[in-house]
Amino acid sequence: MSIQDLARRGGKTGAAAPGDKRPEAVELSAARLRLAVARLSRRLRPTAAAGALTTSEVDVLLAAERRGPVRLSDLASFAGLNPTMLSRLVPKLEAAGLILRLPDPADRRVCRVEATGEGRRLLEAVRSERNDALSRRLLELGPKQRAAVVAALPVLEELAERLQAPEGGTADGPFR
């Protein structure tokens, strides 16, 4: 049975014990962590607050809010989109009054975008809705499970920073 098969089954068979440094145990733990984080993220993404916006549009708005005013080429990178896709999303967000295009003072050929006040308010509502949904589910866990989640947070935050940074570098990612 492959590590991916074990991860899909939740690692029930041959699960790695804490502190197990065998390569297959580390791979299994990495696969399980990646799957758990991806499932959490996917299940928190849809919100009523976002209305008709797609998850990609919300991601672009989020990157524009956190990094703006930002060049479109950098925005594409921060949001994890190709420039063609971004060129379709920016006009929609601009027409909705959620982002604003600004000329670049140093280069007239370049355009920058930033979230408008309305865009920031929408993102705050999205964040609040996601936080509320997760808080309700955390309260359903037992005290020991909640404590384990809280204890894991600093390590998960550090891991996220390390993944954002180039090997041996420092993190300066889009969603800090």
C-alpha positions as CSV (number, residue, x, y, z in Angstrom):
1,M,0.0,0.0,0.0
2,S,1.4,3.4,-1.0
3,I,1.8,6.4,1.3
4,Q,-0.9,8.2,-0.7
5,D,-3.3,5.3,-0.2
6,L,-2.7,5.4,3.5
7,A,-3.2,9.2,3.6
8,R,-6.5,8.8,1.7
9,R,-7.6,6.3,4.3
10,G,-6.7,8.7,7.0
11,G,-3.5,6.9,7.9
12,K,-5.4,4.3,10.0
13,T,-3.1,1.5,8.8
14,G,0.5,1.9,9.5
15,A,0.1,5.4,10.8
16,A,3.2,7.2,11.9
17,A,3.8,7.4,15.6
18,P,4.8,10.7,17.0
19,G,8.6,11.2,16.7
20,D,8.9,8.5,13.9
21,K,11.6,9.8,11.6
22,R,11.4,7.1,9.0
23,P,11.1,8.7,5.5
24,E,7.8,6.9,4.8
25,A,6.4,8.1,8.2
26,V,7.4,11.7,7.5
27,E,5.8,11.4,4.0
28,L,2.7,10.0,5.5
29,S,2.4,12.7,8.0
30,A,3.1,15.4,5.3
31,A,0.4,13.8,3.1
32,R,-2.1,13.7,5.9
33,L,-1.4,17.3,7.0
34,R,-1.6,18.6,3.4
35,L,-5.0,16.8,2.9
36,A,-6.4,18.1,6.2
37,V,-5.4,21.7,5.5
38,A,-6.7,21.5,2.0
39,R,-10.1,20.1,3.2
40,L,-10.3,22.8,5.9
41,S,-9.6,25.5,3.4
42,R,-12.0,24.2,0.8
43,R,-14.8,23.9,3.3
44,L,-14.3,27.4,4.7
45,R,-14.1,29.1,1.3
46,P,-17.8,29.3,0.2
47,T,-19.5,32.1,2.1
48,A,-22.8,34.0,1.8
49,A,-20.9,37.3,2.3
50,A,-19.0,36.8,-0.9
51,G,-22.2,36.7,-2.8
52,A,-21.7,35.9,-6.5
53,L,-17.9,36.3,-6.3
54,T,-15.9,33.2,-7.2
55,T,-13.2,31.9,-4.9
56,S,-10.6,33.2,-7.4
57,E,-12.1,36.6,-7.3
58,V,-12.1,36.6,-3.5
59,D,-8.4,35.5,-3.6
60,V,-7.5,38.4,-6.0
61,L,-9.4,40.9,-3.8
62,L,-7.6,39.5,-0.7
63,A,-4.2,39.8,-2.4
64,A,-5.0,43.4,-3.6
65,E,-6.1,44.3,0.0
66,R,-3.0,42.8,1.7
67,R,-0.4,43.9,-0.9
68,G,-1.9,46.9,-2.6
69,P,-1.3,49.1,-4.3
70,V,0.2,46.2,-6.2
71,R,1.4,45.8,-9.8
72,L,-0.8,43.4,-11.8
73,S,2.1,41.0,-12.5
74,D,2.8,40.8,-8.8
75,L,-0.9,40.4,-8.0
76,A,-1.1,37.4,-10.4
77,S,1.8,35.8,-8.6
78,F,0.4,36.6,-5.1
79,A,-3.0,35.2,-6.0
80,G,-1.5,32.2,-7.7
81,L,-3.1,33.0,-11.1
82,N,-1.8,33.3,-14.6
83,P,-1.9,36.8,-16.1
84,T,-4.6,35.9,-18.6
85,M,-7.0,34.8,-15.8
86,L,-6.2,37.8,-13.8
87,S,-6.9,40.1,-16.8
88,R,-10.5,38.6,-16.8
89,L,-11.0,39.0,-13.0
90,V,-9.7,42.5,-12.4
91,P,-12.3,44.3,-14.7
92,K,-15.1,42.4,-12.9
93,L,-13.8,43.4,-9.5
94,E,-13.3,47.0,-10.7
95,A,-16.8,47.2,-12.1
96,A,-18.2,45.9,-8.8
97,G,-16.4,48.7,-7.0
98,L,-14.2,46.3,-5.0
99,I,-10.8,47.3,-6.5
100,L,-9.4,50.4,-7.9
101,R,-6.8,50.7,-10.7
102,L,-4.1,53.3,-10.1
103,P,-1.3,54.6,-12.4
104,D,2.2,53.7,-11.3
105,P,4.0,57.0,-10.5
106,A,7.3,55.6,-11.7
107,D,6.2,54.0,-14.9
108,R,3.1,55.1,-16.9
109,R,2.9,51.8,-18.7
110,V,2.2,50.0,-15.4
111,C,-1.0,49.9,-13.5
112,R,-1.5,49.1,-9.8
113,V,-4.6,47.9,-8.0
114,E,-5.8,48.1,-4.5
115,A,-8.9,47.2,-2.6
116,T,-11.5,49.9,-2.2
117,G,-13.3,50.6,1.1
118,E,-16.2,48.5,-0.2
119,G,-13.8,45.6,-1.0
120,R,-12.3,45.8,2.4
121,R,-15.7,45.7,4.1
122,L,-16.6,42.6,1.9
123,L,-13.4,40.8,2.9
124,E,-14.1,41.6,6.6
125,A,-17.5,40.0,6.3
126,V,-16.0,37.0,4.5
127,R,-13.4,36.6,7.2
128,S,-16.0,37.0,10.0
129,E,-18.2,34.4,8.4
130,R,-15.3,31.9,8.0
131,N,-14.1,32.5,11.6
132,D,-17.6,32.0,13.0
133,A,-18.0,28.8,11.1
134,L,-14.7,27.4,12.3
135,S,-15.4,28.7,15.9
136,R,-18.7,26.7,16.0
137,R,-16.9,23.6,14.9
138,L,-14.0,24.1,17.3
139,L,-16.6,24.3,20.2
140,E,-17.9,20.9,19.2
141,L,-14.5,19.4,19.9
142,G,-13.6,18.2,23.4
143,P,-11.3,20.3,25.6
144,K,-8.2,18.1,24.9
145,Q,-8.8,18.3,21.1
146,R,-9.2,22.1,21.3
147,A,-6.0,22.3,23.4
148,A,-4.2,20.2,20.8
149,V,-5.3,22.5,18.0
150,V,-4.2,25.6,20.0
151,A,-0.8,24.0,20.8
152,A,-0.3,23.2,17.1
153,L,-0.9,26.7,15.9
154,P,2.6,28.2,16.4
155,V,4.2,25.2,14.6
156,L,1.7,25.4,11.7
157,E,2.3,29.1,11.4
158,E,6.0,28.6,11.3
159,L,5.6,25.8,8.7
160,A,3.4,28.1,6.5
161,E,6.1,30.7,6.7
162,R,8.8,28.2,5.7
163,L,6.7,27.0,2.8
164,Q,6.2,30.5,1.5
165,A,10.0,31.3,1.7
166,P,12.5,30.1,-0.9
167,E,14.8,27.4,0.4
168,G,17.0,29.0,3.0
169,G,15.3,32.4,2.6
170,T,12.8,34.4,4.6
171,A,9.0,34.6,4.0
172,D,7.3,37.6,2.6
173,G,4.2,36.0,1.1
174,P,1.0,37.5,-0.2
175,F,-1.3,36.6,2.7
176,R,0.7,37.6,5.7
